[in-house]
């Protein structure tokens, strides 16, 4: 009883620490022995009384050794289970190696203490680092309760089994008794027993130890359970121990009865071990309590190429990194040695934990000279982690394969601030983009197939094929039931629909000219920008103009980035609008019947991908929506999980695509609306060279030397260009957050130029402005930036959105254009005006706005650098991404699938067949 009450309090204390936590125990039984069933019921009852979540896993007598081992592996990998008991004996018709089975239990869950690892630790005296078998542990508890000190006493153990005798010997020995173990071959057993101050018997022979053998005043612990004939009992037998109780109790100082002595205490110790295991788990998996090792950089000068640096660093095994940051083995799916997916169930496990600090990295208006946002993001997390010893996660987008083989190259950062291995990062990763390609093109095929079939069949024929006879009857699929409900038809029997209902159900009546859903490919192929589909004779003359987009421009990619759960993703995929009916109704993927299949194709892509930086800090690489026509930010799910893992003192640093006027604005107004997360700091990346271009510096031509303005000091040009930085600082401040300017330094920058940028940033009310050299020095080169970000995260801030969703569509667009771009006004061209009216009628007017405009200027004209003024933003069209949850106005024209240059990057890329090493990627 005292043990049970203590354990109850321990469990309550754990619940106070984490309301969702409960110790878990599994009892694995093979067969159906009556005695085993009795013992198991006692254990389950005791667990319930204490507050342990106990499960009885019963395998049939036909279970094989492989099946038993598989079940044990499943429990080992289940993070909600802290104790696993294999009930012995294994009652199977097949031969099963008991030793192999007991040793398959994970040592940290072996609450029976039977694995060789726990037994070995006990025999060596490592009592605080093992689980002690429950019966010997119960015996020691009983001895303690007598008040008799074990130290210095002469103890005799009769029996040497692995479950009782051998561990009992070890326990008494390490508690400083002088121990003799006796067995069937022991000479003069009565003489040995007569000298024992403490006697523990577990030999399995009924009443073998006689009372006259016992030393007067000895402590006698009887572990035996035997049956002897007894005609007075209904069963014809009774239970006795290994000690003749009636005679022994006359001499013993203390003696345990059988039954009712050691048995209940054994169960109590089993519960104690389970609670101890749960405590250890809770302590070692506290969010914010990382035990992480960092990788030391071997900095070289001059700085080698990115790929040389990447390969010079050996990444930690990804399962090791996962453990370091508090991920459990059953929450991680390994993809080789350097990348893994993280299961979403971790969100539920950590839901009660406070979030860390949330930082978004953005930049000035991009130029061909490059500002290094990705490099700064990685450099900053390396500084916060490896140098400031804070828990930190980077959350970045997955790059498209198109630019990798086209003109841009990879997006893993650069120099000594990279995600590694860069080949894995920039190529297939874990196949998410391929899943999106497959899902997107399934929708495209479904759209055209439905238009084709509707154009060639009567309503009745269409209905009969949509709801075919199977086994003599027709049946609606669940997704078809959803469509009926949408139409207001509350019927589930296909035979009861009227002709009018059949027509409404079967005929979507899509207007081919209204189809907005395009096919996608993750390759830069300019010749797919406009195509004609349906030219095969089998399509019976149904042709239409269509196009391909690059995969990352698919709405499914935006859905992946903005979803918050598997259920939410399923709903978003169902809401995606693919066309409009001739009657003006939006047609969705749910109407097409394809939304469930899309969820199936995307079920693995929804899990964030875990990688690492050069210095061993963790990175989530997840989702990569196009930053022009989508919101250009990595996934909400990655941010949610990372914020829980780092803990309240940790940091999550994410990057927004393009300049602050695009990626950051969309991060706040779209991503933060849907995630509910509130950022703490904005990091604005700027370079002297890019600011000079905004000041009117000459055009840069690829492959040609940089003009002297960019490599020689020119304070006048730089000061003029700082106007762009000032405007982007102002843009961030519209959202009520502190801004830290990171001046990404190049070797051609002078001290005067770097000082000028920092001073002008502070004059524009930036919280701080610091120069960084993380490209050349890794995290050490961004230490000042990390310190500034930490200070800024503690500064007062009041995050707010730029506009109210209830405003009319045109007003929301106008606010963005005027406040963020600096425009005088907007102009809705006829097609855009028509879409405003259509989307308002269809009920989409309250969605946030995702502007699709050039990233190369604050204005809609790419060649206007600095801070253009006096312009009106023309809105030529507006499209709806209803599934992802935004409207995107089109400002000017822009390709949604890039083209290959004359000399693409793929000229340099090859594979070494001997080493399988990728060459020439960077």
C-alpha positions in Angstrom: 0.0 0.0 0.0 2.7 2.6 0.8 4.4 1.8 -2.5 1.1 2.2 -4.4 0.4 5.5 -2.8 3.9 6.8 -3.6 3.5 5.8 -7.2 0.1 7.4 -7.5 1.7 10.7 -6.3 4.5 10.3 -8.8 2.0 9.8 -11.7 0.0 12.9 -10.6 3.2 14.9 -10.5 4.0 13.8 -14.1 0.6 14.9 -15.2 1.2 18.3 -13.7 4.4 18.6 -15.7 2.6 17.5 -18.9 -1.3 17.2 -18.8 -1.2 14.9 -21.9 1.3 12.5 -20.4 0.5 9.1 -18.9 2.9 6.2 -18.1 2.3 3.3 -20.6 2.7 -0.4 -20.0 2.2 -3.3 -22.4 1.9 -6.9 -21.2 2.6 -9.3 -24.1 1.1 -12.8 -23.8 1.4 -15.7 -26.1 -1.4 -18.3 -25.7 -4.0 -18.4 -23.0 -2.7 -20.2 -19.9 -5.0 -19.7 -16.9 -2.1 -18.9 -14.5 -0.7 -16.3 -16.9 -4.2 -14.8 -17.2 -4.4 -14.5 -13.4 -1.1 -12.8 -13.1 -1.9 -10.4 -16.0 -5.2 -9.4 -14.5 -3.4 -8.6 -11.2 -0.9 -6.4 -13.1 -3.6 -4.6 -15.1 -5.6 -3.9 -12.0 -2.6 -2.5 -10.1 -1.7 -0.3 -13.1 -5.2 1.1 -13.3 -5.1 1.9 -9.6 -1.9 3.9 -10.0 -2.9 5.7 -13.2 -0.7 3.7 -15.6 -2.2 3.2 -19.1 -1.8 -0.6 -19.3 -2.5 -2.7 -22.4 -2.8 -6.5 -22.7 -1.4 -7.6 -26.1 -2.5 -11.2 -26.6 -1.0 -13.3 -29.4 -2.5 -16.7 -30.3 -0.9 -20.0 -29.5 -0.1 -20.3 -33.2 2.2 -17.2 -33.0 5.7 -17.8 -34.4 8.9 -16.5 -33.0 9.1 -14.0 -35.9 5.6 -12.7 -35.1 6.4 -12.3 -31.4 9.6 -10.4 -32.2 7.7 -8.2 -34.6 5.2 -7.3 -31.9 8.0 -6.5 -29.5 9.6 -4.2 -32.1 6.3 -2.4 -32.6 6.1 -1.7 -28.8 9.8 -0.8 -28.6 9.1 2.0 -31.2 5.9 3.2 -29.6 6.8 6.4 -27.6 3.6 6.2 -25.5 4.8 2.9 -24.0 7.4 3.0 -21.3 7.3 -0.6 -20.0 7.0 -3.9 -21.8 6.6 -7.2 -20.1 6.7 -10.5 -21.9 4.6 -12.9 -19.9 6.4 -16.2 -19.4 6.1 -19.0 -20.2 5.4 -18.4 -23.9 2.5 -20.8 -24.7 3.0 -21.4 -28.4 2.7 -24.5 -30.5 5.9 -23.4 -32.2 9.4 -23.5 -30.8 10.3 -20.0 -29.5 13.7 -19.0 -28.0 12.7 -17.4 -24.7 16.1 -15.8 -24.3 16.0 -14.2 -27.8 12.5 -12.9 -27.1 13.3 -11.3 -23.7 16.5 -9.8 -25.1 14.5 -8.2 -27.9 12.8 -5.9 -25.4 14.4 -2.4 -25.5 16.5 -2.2 -22.3 14.9 1.2 -21.4 11.5 -0.5 -21.5 12.5 -3.8 -19.8 10.6 -3.2 -16.6 10.9 -6.9 -15.8 14.7 -6.5 -15.8 15.3 -9.6 -17.8 17.4 -8.5 -20.7 21.1 -9.3 -20.7 21.9 -5.6 -20.6 20.0 -4.9 -17.5 21.2 -8.2 -15.9 24.8 -7.3 -16.8 24.5 -3.8 -15.2 23.0 -5.3 -12.1 25.8 -7.8 -11.8 28.3 -5.0 -12.1 26.6 -2.9 -9.5 25.2 -0.2 -11.8 21.9 -0.2 -9.8 21.0 3.4 -10.8 21.3 2.7 -14.5 19.2 -0.5 -14.9 15.9 -2.1 -14.1 16.1 -4.6 -11.3 13.9 -7.7 -11.7 10.6 -7.2 -9.9 10.6 -10.2 -7.5 14.2 -9.5 -6.1 13.3 -5.8 -6.0 10.1 -6.6 -4.0 12.1 -8.8 -1.7 14.5 -5.9 -0.9 11.5 -3.6 -0.3 10.1 -6.1 2.2 13.4 -6.4 4.0 13.6 -2.6 4.1 10.2 -2.5 5.7 11.3 -4.7 8.6 13.8 -2.1 9.6 16.7 -4.7 9.5 19.8 -3.3 8.0 21.2 -5.5 5.2 24.8 -4.1 5.4 27.1 -6.6 7.2 24.5 -9.3 7.5 25.0 -12.9 6.4 22.5 -13.6 3.7 21.7 -17.0 2.1 19.8 -17.2 -1.3 18.4 -20.7 -2.2 18.0 -20.9 -6.0 19.9 -19.4 -8.8 17.3 -18.7 -11.5 17.7 -15.6 -13.7 14.4 -14.3 -12.4 14.9 -14.6 -8.7 18.0 -16.3 -7.3 20.9 -14.8 -9.4 19.6 -11.1 -9.3 18.7 -11.5 -5.6 22.4 -12.5 -4.9 23.6 -9.4 -6.8 21.2 -7.1 -5.0 22.1 -8.3 -1.5 25.8 -8.1 -2.4 25.7 -4.5 -3.7 23.7 -3.6 -0.5 26.8 -4.8 1.4 25.6 -8.2 2.7 27.9 -11.3 2.8 26.0 -13.6 0.4 25.9 -17.4 -0.1 23.9 -18.8 -3.0 22.7 -22.4 -2.4 21.3 -24.8 -5.0 20.5 -28.5 -5.5 24.2 -29.5 -5.3 24.9 -27.6 -2.1 26.3 -29.8 0.7 24.8 -29.3 4.2 22.0 -27.0 3.2 20.5 -26.9 6.7 23.8 -25.8 8.1 24.1 -22.9 5.5 20.5 -21.8 6.3 21.1 -21.9 10.0 23.8 -19.2 9.7 21.6 -16.8 7.7 20.5 -13.5 9.1 18.5 -13.0 5.9 17.1 -16.0 4.0 15.6 -15.7 0.5 14.2 -18.9 -0.9 13.2 -19.4 -4.6 13.9 -23.1 -5.4 10.4 -24.3 -6.4 10.1 -27.2 -4.0 7.1 -27.2 -1.6 8.0 -26.6 2.0 11.6 -27.8 1.5 13.1 -25.5 4.1 12.1 -26.6 7.6 11.5 -24.4 10.6 14.3 -26.0 12.6 16.9 -24.9 10.0 16.0 -21.2 10.6 18.3 -19.0 12.8 16.3 -17.4 15.5 15.3 -13.8 14.6 16.2 -14.2 10.9 14.3 -12.4 8.1 12.7 -15.1 5.9 11.5 -14.2 2.4 9.7 -17.0 0.6 9.4 -16.6 -3.1 8.0 -20.1 -3.8 4.6 -20.9 -5.3 3.7 -24.6 -5.1 0.6 -26.7 -5.1 0.1 -29.6 -2.6 -3.0 -31.9 -2.2 -5.6 -30.6 0.3 -8.9 -32.4 0.6 -10.4 -29.5 2.5 -10.1 -27.2 -0.5 -12.7 -27.2 -3.3 -9.9 -27.5 -5.8 -8.4 -30.4 -3.9 -5.1 -28.5 -3.5 -3.6 -25.5 -1.8 -0.8 -23.1 -2.5 2.3 -23.2 -0.2 5.8 -21.7 -0.4 9.3 -23.2 -0.4 9.4 -22.7 3.4 7.4 -24.7 5.9 5.6 -21.6 7.2 4.0 -23.1 10.4 7.3 -24.2 11.9 9.5 -21.4 10.5 7.4 -18.6 11.9 8.2 -19.8 15.4 11.9 -18.9 15.0 11.9 -16.2 12.3 11.9 -12.5 13.3 10.0 -11.7 10.1 8.5 -14.1 7.5 6.4 -13.6 4.3 3.3 -15.8 3.9 2.4 -17.6 0.7 0.2 -16.5 -0.9 0.0 -12.8 -0.1 3.7 -12.0 0.6 6.2 -11.6 -2.2 3.5 -11.8 -5.0 1.8 -8.5 -4.4 5.1 -6.7 -3.8 6.4 -8.1 -7.1 3.5 -6.5 -8.9 4.1 -3.3 -6.9 7.8 -3.2 -8.1 6.7 -3.8 -11.6 4.6 -0.7 -11.4 7.5 1.2 -9.7 9.8 0.2 -12.6 7.2 1.4 -15.1 6.8 4.8 -13.4 10.6 5.1 -13.2 10.8 4.4 -16.9 8.2 7.0 -17.6 10.0 9.5 -15.4 13.3 8.9 -17.3 11.4 9.3 -20.6 9.9 12.6 -19.5 13.2 14.0 -18.3 15.1 13.0 -21.4 12.4 14.3 -23.8 11.6 17.7 -22.4 11.3 20.2 -25.2 14.0 22.8 -24.8 16.3 20.4 -23.2 18.6 19.4 -26.0 21.9 17.5 -25.7 23.3 18.3 -29.1 26.8 18.1 -30.5 28.0 20.6 -33.0 30.3 20.1 -35.9 33.5 22.2 -35.9 34.3 23.9 -39.2 37.8 23.8 -40.7 37.7 27.2 -42.3 39.9 27.6 -45.4 41.1 30.8 -47.2 40.4 31.5 -49.9 36.9 30.0 -49.4 36.5 26.8 -51.6 33.5 26.1 -53.8 30.2 25.2 -52.1 30.4 21.6 -53.1 34.0 21.2 -51.8 32.9 22.7 -48.4 29.8 20.5 -48.3 31.9 17.4 -48.8 34.6 18.4 -46.4 32.1 18.0 -43.5 30.8 14.6 -42.5 27.1 15.0 -41.5 25.9 13.5 -38.3 23.6 10.4 -38.8 20.2 11.9 -39.1 18.7 9.5 -36.5 21.3 10.9 -34.1 20.4 14.5 -34.8 16.7 13.5 -34.4 17.4 12.2 -30.9 19.4 15.2 -30.0 16.5 17.6 -30.7 14.0 15.5 -28.8 12.4 13.5 -31.6 11.4 9.9 -30.8 12.3 6.9 -32.9 8.7 6.2 -33.9 8.3 9.9 -35.0 11.1 9.7 -37.5 11.1 7.9 -40.9 14.7 7.6 -42.2 15.5 8.3 -45.9 19.1 7.1 -45.9 21.7 8.4 -43.5 21.3 12.2 -44.0 17.6 13.0 -44.3 14.4 11.9 -42.6 10.7 12.7 -42.4 9.0 13.6 -39.2 5.5 12.3 -38.4 2.8 14.8 -37.5 1.8 12.9 -34.4 4.6 14.8 -32.6 2.3 17.9 -32.6 -0.1 16.1 -30.3 2.7 14.9 -28.0 4.1 18.5 -27.7 0.9 20.5 -27.8 1.1 21.6 -24.2 4.7 22.9 -24.6 5.3 26.6 -25.1 6.7 27.8 -28.4 10.1 29.3 -29.1 10.9 32.6 -30.7 9.9 33.0 -34.3 12.2 34.9 -36.7 11.6 35.6 -40.5 14.5 36.4 -42.8 13.7 38.6 -45.7 15.6 41.0 -48.0 15.8 44.2 -49.9 14.4 44.1 -53.5 16.5 41.4 -55.2 19.1 42.1 -57.8 21.1 39.9 -60.1 24.0 40.4 -57.8 22.3 38.3 -55.1 21.7 39.3 -51.4 22.3 35.9 -49.8 19.0 35.4 -47.8 19.4 31.6 -47.7 23.0 31.9 -46.7 22.2 34.4 -44.0 19.3 32.2 -42.7 21.7 29.3 -42.3 24.6 31.4 -40.9 22.2 32.9 -38.3 21.0 29.5 -37.1 24.6 28.2 -36.9 25.5 31.3 -34.8 22.5 30.9 -32.5 23.1 27.1 -32.1 26.8 26.2 -32.4 28.1 29.5 -31.0 25.4 30.8 -28.6 24.3 27.3 -27.5 20.7 28.1 -28.0 18.2 25.6 -29.4 17.5 26.6 -32.9 15.8 25.3 -36.1 16.0 26.6 -39.6 12.9 26.1 -41.7 13.5 26.6 -45.4 11.8 25.8 -48.7 12.7 22.9 -50.9 14.2 24.1 -54.2 12.7 23.3 -57.5 14.6 20.9 -59.8 14.0 23.4 -62.7 16.4 26.1 -61.6 18.9 23.5 -60.3 19.4 22.2 -63.9 18.6 25.6 -65.4 20.3 28.9 -64.5 20.1 29.5 -60.8 21.7 26.4 -59.4 20.9 25.3 -55.8 19.4 27.0 -52.8 21.1 25.4 -49.9 22.9 28.5 -48.8 26.6 28.9 -49.6 30.2 29.0 -48.4 30.4 27.9 -44.8 26.7 28.5 -44.2 24.9 25.6 -46.0 22.4 22.8 -45.6 24.1 19.5 -46.2 24.4 17.3 -48.1 23.7 19.8 -50.8 23.2 17.2 -53.5 20.4 15.6 -51.5 18.9 19.0 -50.7 18.8 20.2 -54.3 17.7 17.0 -56.1 14.9 14.6 -55.2 15.1 15.0 -51.4 12.3 12.6 -50.3 10.1 12.9 -53.4 7.7 15.6 -52.2 7.8 17.5 -55.5 7.3 14.3 -57.5 4.2 13.6 -55.3 2.8 17.1 -56.1 3.5 16.5 -59.8 1.6 13.3 -59.8 -1.3 14.7 -57.8 -1.6 17.9 -59.9 -1.5 16.0 -63.2 -4.1 13.5 -61.9 -6.5 16.5 -61.5 -5.7 17.8 -65.0 -6.4 14.3 -66.5 -9.7 14.2 -64.5 -10.8 17.6 -65.7 -10.3 16.8 -69.4 -11.6 13.3 -69.1 -14.8 14.6 -67.4 -15.4 17.2 -70.1 -14.8 14.5 -72.8 -17.2 12.0 -71.2 -19.9 14.5 -70.6 -19.7 15.7 -74.2 -20.2 12.2 -75.6 -22.8 10.7 -73.3 -26.4 11.2 -72.2 -27.2 12.0 -68.6 -28.5 8.5 -67.9 -25.5 6.8 -69.5 -23.2 9.1 -67.6 -25.0 8.4 -64.3 -24.9 4.6 -64.9 -21.1 4.8 -65.5 -20.5 7.1 -62.5 -22.5 4.8 -60.2 -22.0 1.3 -61.8 -23.7 -1.9 -61.0 -21.7 -4.1 -58.7 -23.1 -7.3 -57.4 -26.5 -6.4 -58.8 -26.8 -3.1 -57.1 -25.6 0.5 -57.4 -23.8 2.3 -54.5 -22.5 5.8 -54.1 -18.9 6.2 -52.9 -18.4 8.5 -49.9 -17.1 11.3 -52.1 -20.2 11.0 -54.2 -22.3 11.3 -51.1 -20.4 14.6 -50.4 -21.4 15.9 -53.8 -25.1 15.0 -53.3 -25.1 16.9 -49.9 -23.5 19.9 -51.6 -26.3 19.8 -54.2 -28.9 19.6 -51.3 -29.8 16.0 -52.2 -30.2 14.0 -48.9 -30.3 10.6 -50.5 -28.0 7.6 -50.3 -29.8 5.1 -52.5 -28.9 5.6 -56.2 -32.2 4.2 -57.4 -34.2 6.9 -55.7 -32.8 10.0 -57.5 -35.2 11.8 -59.9 -34.2 12.6 -63.5 -33.6 16.2 -62.5 -31.4 15.1 -59.6 -29.5 12.6 -61.8 -28.7 15.4 -64.3 -27.5 17.8 -61.5 -25.4 15.0 -59.9 -23.8 13.6 -63.1 -23.3 16.7 -65.2 -20.7 19.2 -64.0 -21.1 21.1 -67.3 -17.7 22.6 -67.2 -17.0 25.5 -69.5 -13.7 24.4 -71.3 -12.7 28.1 -71.7 -12.9 28.5 -67.9 -10.5 25.7 -67.0 -7.8 27.2 -64.8 -6.1 24.0 -63.8 -2.8 23.4 -65.7 -0.5 20.5 -66.0 2.9 20.7 -64.3 6.5 19.6 -64.7 9.5 20.3 -62.5 11.7 21.1 -65.4 12.4 24.4 -67.2 10.7 23.7 -70.5 9.7 27.0 -72.3 7.9 25.1 -75.1 5.2 23.9 -72.7 4.1 27.4 -71.9 1.3 27.1 -74.5 0.2 23.8 -76.0 -2.9 22.2 -77.7 -4.2 19.1 -76.0 -6.6 16.4 -77.3 -5.2 16.0 -80.9 -5.4 12.2 -80.9 -8.3 10.7 -83.0 -9.5 8.9 -79.8 -10.5 12.3 -78.3 -13.0 12.8 -81.1 -12.1 16.3 -81.9 -12.1 17.6 -78.3 -9.1 19.9 -78.3 -8.3 23.0 -76.3 -5.4 25.3 -75.6 -3.6 24.6 -72.4 -0.2 25.1 -70.7 2.3 23.6 -68.3 3.5 25.3 -65.1 6.5 24.4 -63.1 5.5 22.0 -60.3 6.2 24.5 -57.5 3.6 26.8 -59.1 0.9 24.2 -58.5 -1.8 25.1 -56.1 -1.2 21.7 -54.4 2.3 23.0 -53.4 0.7 26.1 -51.9 -1.8 23.8 -50.1 1.1 21.7 -48.7 2.8 24.9 -47.4 -0.3 26.3 -45.7 -1.9 23.2 -44.3 -2.0 22.5 -40.5 -2.9 18.8 -40.4 -3.8 15.8 -42.6 -7.5 16.5 -42.2 -7.0 20.2 -43.1 -5.0 19.2 -46.2 -7.8 16.8 -47.3 -10.3 19.7 -46.9 -8.1 22.2 -48.8 -7.5 19.7 -51.6 -11.2 19.2 -51.9 -11.9 23.0 -52.2 -9.5 23.6 -55.1 -11.4 25.2 -58.0 -10.5 23.8 -61.4 -13.1 25.5 -63.6 -16.5 27.2 -63.7 -19.7 25.6 -65.0 -21.6 27.2 -67.8 -24.1 28.3 -65.1 -21.3 30.2 -63.3 -20.7 27.7 -60.4 -17.1 26.9 -59.3 -16.2 23.3 -60.0 -13.9 21.7 -57.4 -11.8 18.6 -57.2 -14.4 17.2 -54.8 -17.0 17.6 -57.5 -14.6 15.7 -59.8 -14.4 12.9 -57.2 -10.6 13.1 -57.2 -9.9 14.8 -53.8 -9.5 11.6 -51.8 -7.0 10.3 -54.3 -5.0 13.5 -54.0 -4.8 13.1 -50.2 -3.5 9.6 -50.7 -0.8 10.8 -53.1 0.2 13.6 -50.6 0.0 11.6 -47.4 3.8 11.3 -47.1 4.7 14.7 -48.6 2.9 16.4 -45.7 5.6 15.2 -43.3 8.5 17.8 -42.9 12.0 16.7 -44.0 14.8 16.9 -41.5 18.3 17.8 -42.5 21.2 19.7 -40.9 23.6 22.6 -41.4 27.4 22.4 -41.8 27.7 23.0 -38.1 25.2 20.3 -37.1 22.1 22.4 -36.3 18.8 21.0 -37.4 16.9 22.2 -40.5 13.4 21.5 -41.7 13.2 21.5 -45.5 9.5 21.5 -46.5 7.4 22.8 -49.3 8.6 25.3 -51.9 5.7 27.4 -53.3 6.5 29.7 -56.2 7.2 33.2 -54.7 5.6 35.1 -57.6 2.2 33.6 -57.9 2.0 31.8 -54.5 3.2 33.0 -51.1 6.9 31.8 -51.4 7.3 30.4 -47.8 8.1 27.0 -46.4 5.5 25.0 -44.6 3.4 26.0 -41.5 3.7 22.4 -40.2 7.6 22.6 -40.2 7.4 25.9 -38.2 4.8 24.5 -35.7 6.9 21.4 -35.0 10.1 23.3 -34.8 8.7 26.0 -32.4 7.6 23.2 -30.0 11.0 21.4 -30.2 13.2 24.4 -29.5 11.3 25.3 -26.3 10.5 28.8 -25.0 14.1 30.0 -25.0 14.9 28.6 -28.4 14.6 30.1 -31.9 13.0 29.1 -35.2 14.4 31.0 -38.2 12.4 30.8 -41.5 13.0 32.5 -44.8 10.5 34.3 -47.0 11.0 34.3 -50.7 12.2 37.4 -52.7 12.2 40.8 -51.1 10.2 42.1 -48.1 7.5 43.6 -50.4 6.6 40.1 -51.7 7.8 37.2 -49.5 7.6 39.0 -46.1 4.2 40.6 -46.8 2.8 37.2 -47.8 4.4 35.6 -44.8 2.5 37.9 -42.5 -0.8 38.4 -44.3 -1.3 34.8 -45.5 1.0 32.3 -43.7 0.6 33.9 -40.2 -3.2 34.2 -40.7 -3.5 30.5 -41.3 -0.9 29.3 -38.8 -2.0 31.5 -35.9 1.8 32.0 -35.2 3.1 35.4 -34.3 6.7 36.3 -35.2 9.1 38.2 -33.0 11.7 39.6 -35.3 12.3 40.5 -38.9 15.9 40.1 -40.3 16.3 42.2 -43.4 19.3 41.1 -45.6 21.1 43.7 -47.6 24.5 43.9 -49.5 26.5 47.0 -50.5 26.6 45.8 -54.1 22.8 45.3 -54.4 22.2 48.7 -52.8 24.5 50.3 -55.3 22.4 48.9 -58.1 19.3 50.4 -56.5 21.2 53.7 -56.4 21.5 53.6 -60.2 24.5 51.4 -60.7 25.1 50.0 -64.2 23.5 46.8 -65.5 25.3 43.5 -64.7 25.8 41.0 -67.5 26.1 37.3 -66.7 29.6 36.0 -67.5 31.1 39.6 -67.7 33.3 41.2 -65.0 31.5 43.4 -62.5 31.6 47.1 -63.4 34.0 49.1 -61.1 31.1 50.8 -59.3 30.5 47.4 -57.5 34.1 46.7 -56.6 35.3 50.1 -55.7 34.1 52.5 -52.9 31.2 54.7 -54.0 29.4 56.2 -51.1 27.2 58.5 -53.1 25.8 55.6 -55.2 25.4 53.5 -52.1 23.6 56.2 -50.1 21.1 56.7 -52.9 20.4 53.0 -53.1 19.9 52.7 -49.3 16.5 54.2 -50.0 15.3 50.7 -51.0 16.5 49.3 -47.7 14.8 52.1 -45.8 11.5 51.4 -47.6 11.7 47.7 -46.8 12.4 48.5 -43.1 9.3 50.6 -43.2 7.4 47.8 -44.8 8.4 45.4 -41.9 7.4 48.0 -39.4 3.9 48.2 -40.8 3.4 44.9 -39.1 4.6 46.1 -35.7 7.8 44.1 -35.4 11.5 45.0 -34.7 13.8 44.8 -37.7 17.4 43.7 -37.6 19.4 44.5 -40.7 22.0 42.0 -41.7 24.6 43.5 -44.0 26.0 40.6 -45.8 29.6 41.7 -46.4 31.8 40.9 -49.4 35.6 41.3 -49.6 35.2 44.3 -52.0 33.1 46.3 -49.4 35.0 49.0 -47.6 34.6 49.9 -43.9 33.1 53.2 -44.8 30.5 51.5 -47.0 29.5 49.0 -44.4 29.3 51.7 -41.7 27.1 53.8 -44.0 24.6 51.0 -44.5 24.4 50.2 -40.8 24.0 53.9 -39.9 21.3 54.5 -42.5 19.4 51.4 -41.3 19.5 52.6 -37.7 18.4 56.1 -38.9 15.4 54.4 -40.5 14.5 53.0 -37.0 15.8 49.5 -37.4 16.3 47.8 -34.0 19.9 47.2 -35.0 22.1 46.7 -38.1 25.2 44.5 -38.1 27.7 43.3 -40.6 28.0 39.6 -41.2 30.7 37.3 -42.7 29.0 33.9 -42.3 29.7 33.0 -46.0 33.4 32.9 -45.2 33.3 32.1 -41.4 30.1 30.1 -40.8 28.2 30.8 -37.6 31.1 32.7 -36.1 30.6 35.3 -38.8 27.0 35.8 -37.8 27.5 35.9 -34.1 26.8 39.6 -33.8 23.6 39.1 -35.9 22.5 36.2 -33.5 23.1 38.4 -30.5 21.1 41.3 -32.1 18.2 38.9 -33.0 18.2 37.6 -29.4 18.0 41.1 -28.0 15.3 42.1 -30.6 13.2 39.1 -29.7 12.9 40.5 -26.1 12.0 44.0 -27.3 8.3 45.1 -27.1 6.4 44.4 -30.3 2.7 44.4 -31.4 2.2 42.3 -34.4 -0.7 43.3 -36.7 -2.0 42.4 -40.1 -1.9 44.9 -42.9 -5.6 44.7 -43.8 -8.9 43.3 -42.6 -10.2 40.2 -44.6 -13.7 41.7 -44.5 -12.7 44.5 -46.9 -13.7 44.3 -50.5 -11.1 42.6 -52.8 -10.1 45.8 -54.6 -9.5 47.6 -51.2 -7.2 44.9 -50.0 -5.2 45.0 -53.2 -5.0 48.8 -53.0 -3.7 48.7 -49.4 -0.9 46.4 -50.4 0.0 48.5 -53.5 0.0 51.8 -51.6 1.5 50.9 -48.2 4.0 48.2 -49.4 4.9 49.2 -52.9 4.5 52.9 -52.6 2.0 53.2 -55.5 -0.4 56.0 -55.9 -3.3 53.6 -56.7 -4.3 50.5 -58.6 -6.1 50.1 -61.9 -8.4 47.1 -62.3 -8.4 46.1 -66.0 -11.7 44.6 -67.4 -10.8 41.0 -66.8 -9.8 41.7 -63.2 -13.0 43.7 -62.6 -15.0 40.7 -63.9 -13.1 38.4 -61.6 -13.8 40.7 -58.6 -17.5 40.4 -59.3 -17.4 36.7 -60.0 -15.4 35.8 -56.8 -17.5 38.1 -54.7 -20.6 36.3 -56.0 -19.0 32.9 -55.4 -18.2 33.7 -51.8 -14.4 34.0 -52.2 -14.1 37.8 -51.5 -12.9 37.3 -47.9 -9.7 35.4 -48.8 -6.3 37.1 -48.3 -4.5 38.6 -51.3 -1.3 37.0 -52.8 0.1 39.5 -55.3 1.7 38.1 -58.4 4.2 40.7 -59.6 7.9 41.1 -60.5 10.2 40.6 -57.6 12.9 42.8 -59.2 11.2 46.1 -58.3 8.9 47.6 -55.7 6.8 48.6 -58.6 5.3 46.4 -61.4 8.1 47.3 -63.7 11.2 45.2 -63.2 13.7 47.8 -64.4 12.6 50.4 -61.8 15.1 50.1 -59.0 15.4 52.0 -55.7 12.0 53.3 -54.5 9.8 54.2 -57.5 7.1 56.8 -57.0 4.2 58.2 -58.9 3.0 54.9 -60.4 -0.3 53.1 -60.7 -0.3 49.3 -60.4 -2.3 47.7 -63.2 -4.2 44.5 -62.2 -4.8 42.6 -65.5 -6.5 39.5 -63.9 -7.3 37.8 -60.6 -7.1 34.1 -60.1 -8.5 32.1 -57.1 -6.5 29.5 -55.2 -9.4 28.5 -53.0 -7.8 25.3 -51.7 -4.7 27.1 -50.5 -6.9 30.0 -49.4 -6.0 33.1 -51.3 -6.7 35.2 -54.4 -3.8 36.1 -56.6 -4.0 39.3 -58.7 -1.8 39.3 -61.8 0.4 42.4 -62.2 1.8 42.3 -65.7 2.9 39.1 -67.4 5.3 36.5 -66.0 6.1 32.9 -67.1 4.9 30.2 -64.7 7.4 27.8 -66.1 10.9 29.1 -66.7 12.9 28.4 -69.8 16.4 27.0 -70.2 19.2 29.4 -71.0 21.7 28.8 -73.9 24.1 27.1 -71.5 22.1 25.5 -68.7 23.7 24.2 -65.5 23.2 20.6 -66.6 26.3 21.0 -68.9 28.4 20.6 -65.8 26.5 17.9 -64.0 27.6 14.2 -64.2 27.9 11.1 -62.1 31.1 9.3 -61.2 30.2 5.7 -61.8 32.9 4.4 -59.4 32.0 6.5 -56.3 28.4 7.4 -57.3 29.4 11.0 -56.5 27.5 13.8 -58.1 29.9 16.2 -59.9 29.4 19.7 -61.2 26.2 20.4 -59.3 27.8 23.6 -58.0 
